[in-house]
Amino acid sequence: MVDGLWGEHEWTLYPQPYCHESPYLAWLRLPSKNAASKTLTGPVHKRMWHAHPSKSNIHLVDPAVFSEFRDKLEEVKAAVMNPFHEITTIARFAHIPPPNHAYSRAFEALDRLAKDFGAWRDFVEVVRGLQRNLLELLAFADWWHDIRQGEEFQPPFRAPTRGSIFDN
């Protein structure tokens, strides 16, 4: 679709089959009307970029948008570094690899966002990819936080999450 979402098949919005290797995907945050910043869940719009000052048909990301994504990536990086190391040391989580691909793809997308764009489609693809990877990393951090609380942990009310579909 024009905003980079995949309609009814958008995996960041709608419950998907539960994945034993990625249980944290059920913790993906859904868009909230009360959110102060729509950095991760907001649609991509034309105000996010502007024309290059000296090249025709070339656009650059708005500096404010870029700094929002850069700051969010730094925040997420700080949130996932300890869980990445901890999960590899606990035997009962050996089947769950940390989302290293999402981590590296987020940095690649931010690097790409710093460059110029010729086509709107390319811009949307990079921004949505960055949003998805950041959402996956945040879901991992949220899941790990909840798991470390123990069996009796009752999560407090918070923004809705994507959830998962189970066979049984």
JOJO-V657976 format. One record per residue. RES is the residue in one small letter. SS is DSSP state (@ for helix, = for strand, . for the rest). PHI is phi in degrees with one decimal (none if undefined). PSI is psi in degrees with one decimal (999 if undefined). Layout:
RES&SS&PHI&PSI, RES&SS&PHI&PSI
This chain:
m&.&none&167.2, v&.&-63.7&-28.2, d&.&-90.2&6.3, g&.&89.5&-4.2, l&.&-88.0&161.0, w&.&-106.7&31.6, g&@&61.5&-136.7, e&@&-67.1&-10.4, h&@&-98.8&5.9, e&.&-63.6&113.4, w&.&-73.7&-17.0, t&.&-85.2&-9.5, l&.&-111.9&-34.2, y&.&-111.8&145.0, p&.&-55.6&139.6, q&=&-121.2&164.9, p&=&-56.1&138.7, y&.&-61.0&134.5, c&.&-113.2&115.6, h&@&-58.5&-33.0, e&@&-82.5&-14.9, s&@&-136.2&60.9, p&@&-64.0&-22.2, y&@&-67.7&-16.4, l&@&-63.9&-23.4, a&@&-67.2&-17.3, w&@&-90.3&6.3, l&.&-57.0&130.0, r&=&-75.6&135.9, l&.&-92.2&158.2, p&.&-57.8&138.6, s&.&-120.5&136.3, k&.&-68.6&-22.4, n&.&-92.1&-2.2, a&.&-64.7&135.0, a&.&-68.9&-35.3, s&.&-126.3&136.9, k&.&-99.8&22.1, t&.&-53.5&-46.5, l&.&-89.0&-28.0, t&.&-121.4&-4.3, g&.&-76.4&156.7, p&.&-71.3&158.8, v&.&-84.5&130.8, h&.&-135.9&163.2, k&@&-65.7&-17.3, r&@&-72.5&-8.2, m&@&-82.3&-7.6, w&=&-139.8&166.5, h&=&-145.7&162.5, a&=&-65.9&143.8, h&.&-65.3&137.9, p&.&-66.2&-25.7, s&.&-124.5&-6.1, k&.&-117.8&131.7, s&.&-79.8&148.5, n&.&61.3&21.4, i&.&-122.3&140.1, h&=&-127.1&156.3, l&=&-124.1&150.8, v&=&-69.3&144.5, d&.&-61.7&132.4, p&@&-56.9&-36.4, a&@&-65.2&-40.0, v&@&-65.7&-44.6, f&@&-60.4&-43.4, s&@&-67.3&-33.9, e&@&-60.3&-47.3, f&@&-66.2&-41.2, r&@&-61.9&-45.6, d&@&-64.2&-41.0, k&@&-65.0&-39.7, l&@&-64.6&-39.9, e&@&-64.4&-40.5, e&@&-62.4&-45.3, v&@&-66.7&-41.0, k&@&-56.7&-45.1, a&@&-64.6&-34.9, a&@&-73.6&-27.8, v&@&-102.5&-12.6, m&@&-62.4&-48.0, n&@&-64.8&-46.6, p&@&-59.2&-36.6, f&@&-57.6&-43.6, h&@&-75.2&-39.7, e&@&-65.5&-43.5, i&@&-63.0&-30.2, t&.&-75.7&-13.5, t&.&-98.2&-6.8, i&.&-106.3&119.9, a&@&-60.2&-38.5, r&@&-68.6&-12.1, f&@&-107.9&15.8, a&.&-61.2&-27.4, h&.&-80.4&-5.2, i&.&-110.0&101.8, p&.&-76.7&141.5, p&.&-63.6&151.9, p&.&-75.1&65.8, n&@&-64.5&-34.3, h&@&-65.2&-42.6, a&@&-62.9&-37.6, y&@&-62.6&-50.3, s&@&-69.6&-37.0, r&@&-66.2&-32.3, a&@&-64.6&-43.0, f&@&-67.7&-38.5, e&@&-63.0&-41.7, a&@&-66.2&-39.0, l&@&-65.8&-39.8, d&@&-61.1&-42.3, r&@&-66.5&-35.3, l&@&-65.3&-25.2, a&.&-74.9&-13.4, k&.&-93.7&177.5, d&.&-88.3&161.8, f&=&-128.4&140.7, g&.&-98.6&-34.3, a&.&-117.4&139.9, w&@&-58.9&-40.8, r&@&-56.5&-41.9, d&@&-65.5&-41.4, f&@&-61.7&-47.2, v&@&-60.1&-43.7, e&@&-60.9&-42.8, v&@&-68.9&-45.7, v&@&-64.5&-46.4, r&@&-64.3&-37.0, g&@&-62.9&-43.0, l&@&-63.5&-44.1, q&@&-59.7&-46.2, r&@&-62.1&-44.1, n&@&-66.9&-39.6, l&@&-65.6&-40.4, l&@&-61.9&-41.1, e&@&-64.0&-42.3, l&@&-66.6&-40.6, l&@&-65.4&-38.5, a&@&-60.7&-41.5, f&@&-61.6&-46.0, a&@&-63.6&-42.3, d&@&-64.7&-44.6, w&@&-60.7&-46.9, w&@&-62.7&-41.0, h&@&-59.5&-47.1, d&@&-66.5&-40.7, i&@&-63.9&-40.0, r&.&-69.4&-12.3, q&.&-77.1&-18.1, g&.&102.7&175.4, e&.&-64.7&-35.5, e&.&-83.5&-0.7, f&.&-63.9&128.7, q&.&-113.3&108.8, p&.&-62.5&140.4, p&.&-69.4&163.0, f&.&-62.6&131.2, r&.&-147.6&-177.8, a&.&-54.4&145.8, p&.&-62.7&150.8, t&=&-116.4&166.4, r&.&-64.9&-40.6, g&.&77.0&-175.6, s&=&-142.7&161.1, i&=&-103.0&130.8, f&.&-112.5&150.0, d&.&-74.3&-33.2, n&.&-101.5&999
